[in-house]
Amino acid sequence: MSVGAPDREEYGPRTRPLPFERGTDGPRVVLAGVDGTRTSERAGSYATGLARRQGAALVVVFVSSASGLTALVPGMDAGAVQRTHDELADELRRECRRGAEEWGIPLTFLCRRGDAYAELCTAADEFQADMVVVGASEQAGHRLVGSVATRLVRTGRWPVVVVP
């Protein structure tokens, strides 16, 4: 996240507050986890279209997680890694603003730091999400240890859509 950039921004029209009811008339709040990968871009697009068609609010969550590998790899510049994360967050923020205006949907962009699974769960609870949309992991190691999507499906309290 850029210096001075807020961790939460809202774009598009305002939603009117409604009492919380999970899964009654379709989703009111769709939460999408994005990280700049191809599958998360597709998940974000899917969630945007779903929110637009359903008249729901969209919450887009970008989690910047500092890799423990940064400290272990010789020559790895932690500052460069952080700048890359900041640039990606800024790019996602611009895309969210543009999408909210173009599609006329209420959209909240969150930039969080930490474990992606934990931060997505926290955001889903905070916004009383009716569903969570994430991209499938393309990393080979996740077949063995599990991905964020797998963990959400197994332990989540919301319907989870995993976009390939």
C-alpha positions in Angstrom: 0.0 0.0 0.0 1.4 3.4 -0.9 2.4 5.7 1.9 -0.6 7.6 3.0 -3.1 5.5 1.0 -6.1 4.4 3.0 -6.7 0.7 3.6 -10.4 1.1 2.7 -12.0 3.1 -0.1 -15.6 3.2 -1.4 -16.6 3.8 -5.0 -19.9 3.9 -6.9 -23.4 4.5 -5.7 -24.2 4.1 -2.0 -26.1 1.1 -0.8 -29.1 1.4 1.4 -28.8 -0.4 4.7 -30.9 -3.5 4.9 -31.3 -6.0 7.8 -28.8 -8.9 7.5 -30.3 -12.1 6.2 -28.0 -14.7 4.8 -29.0 -16.2 1.5 -32.7 -15.1 1.3 -33.1 -13.2 -2.0 -29.7 -13.7 -3.5 -26.5 -12.1 -2.4 -26.5 -8.5 -1.0 -22.7 -8.5 -0.5 -20.3 -10.3 -2.7 -16.7 -10.4 -1.5 -13.8 -11.1 -4.0 -10.3 -11.9 -3.0 -7.7 -10.6 -5.6 -4.0 -10.8 -5.7 -3.1 -9.8 -9.3 -2.9 -13.3 -10.7 -4.9 -14.4 -13.8 -7.3 -16.5 -11.8 -8.0 -13.7 -9.3 -8.6 -11.3 -12.1 -11.2 -13.7 -13.5 -12.6 -14.1 -10.0 -12.9 -10.3 -9.7 -14.6 -10.0 -13.0 -17.0 -12.8 -12.1 -17.8 -11.2 -8.7 -18.3 -7.8 -10.4 -20.8 -9.2 -12.9 -22.6 -11.1 -10.2 -22.9 -8.1 -8.0 -24.2 -6.0 -10.9 -26.8 -8.5 -12.0 -28.0 -9.1 -8.4 -27.9 -5.5 -7.4 -25.4 -6.4 -4.6 -22.6 -4.5 -3.1 -19.1 -5.7 -4.0 -16.2 -5.8 -1.5 -12.8 -6.4 -3.2 -10.0 -7.5 -0.8 -6.3 -7.4 -1.7 -4.1 -9.0 0.9 -0.4 -8.1 0.9 1.4 -10.9 2.7 5.1 -10.5 3.3 6.8 -13.8 2.4 9.1 -15.3 4.9 11.2 -16.3 1.9 12.3 -12.7 1.4 14.6 -12.9 4.5 16.0 -16.3 3.5 16.9 -15.6 -0.2 20.3 -13.9 -0.6 20.0 -10.7 -2.6 16.3 -10.4 -2.2 15.4 -6.8 -1.6 12.5 -6.5 0.9 12.0 -2.9 -0.2 11.6 -3.9 -3.8 9.1 -6.6 -2.8 7.1 -4.0 -0.8 7.2 -1.5 -3.7 5.9 -4.2 -6.0 3.0 -4.9 -3.6 2.3 -1.1 -3.3 2.2 -0.8 -7.1 -0.2 -3.7 -7.4 -2.5 -2.3 -4.7 -2.5 1.1 -6.5 -3.3 -0.6 -9.8 -6.1 -2.7 -8.2 -7.5 0.4 -6.5 -7.7 2.3 -9.9 -9.4 -0.7 -11.5 -12.0 -0.9 -8.7 -12.8 2.8 -9.0 -13.1 2.5 -12.8 -15.3 -0.6 -12.6 -17.6 0.9 -9.9 -18.2 3.9 -12.1 -18.6 2.0 -15.3 -20.9 -0.7 -13.9 -22.7 1.6 -11.3 -22.2 -0.8 -8.4 -21.3 0.1 -4.8 -17.8 -1.2 -4.3 -15.5 -1.2 -1.3 -11.8 -1.8 -1.9 -9.8 -3.1 1.1 -6.0 -3.4 1.2 -4.9 -5.6 4.1 -1.7 -7.1 5.3 -1.2 -10.6 6.7 -2.4 -14.1 5.9 -4.8 -14.1 2.9 -7.1 -16.7 4.4 -7.4 -15.0 7.8 -7.9 -11.6 6.2 -10.6 -12.8 3.8 -12.4 -14.5 6.6 -12.2 -11.3 8.7 -13.5 -9.1 5.9 -16.3 -11.6 5.1 -17.5 -11.4 8.7 -17.0 -7.6 8.9 -19.1 -7.0 5.8 -21.5 -9.8 6.4 -20.7 -11.3 3.0 -23.2 -13.6 1.4 -20.6 -15.3 -0.7 -16.8 -15.2 -1.3 -15.3 -15.4 -4.7 -11.6 -16.3 -5.2 -9.5 -17.7 -8.0 -8.1 -21.2 -8.1 -4.4 -21.4 -7.2 -2.0 -22.0 -10.1 0.9 -23.0 -7.8 1.8 -26.6 -7.9 2.7 -26.8 -4.2 -0.9 -26.0 -3.2 -2.0 -29.4 -4.4 -0.2 -30.8 -1.4 -0.5 -28.2 1.3 -3.8 -26.5 0.3 -4.6 -23.1 -1.1 -6.6 -20.2 0.2 -9.5 -21.3 -1.9 -9.4 -24.9 -0.5 -9.2 -23.6 3.1 -12.2 -21.3 2.5 -14.2 -24.1 1.1 -13.4 -26.4 3.9 -13.7 -24.1 6.9 -15.6 -21.1 5.6 -19.0 -20.0 6.8 -20.1 -18.6 3.4 -20.8 -20.1 0.0 -17.4 -20.0 -1.8 -17.1 -19.7 -5.6 -13.7 -20.8 -6.9 -13.1 -19.4 -10.4 -10.6 -21.4 -12.6 
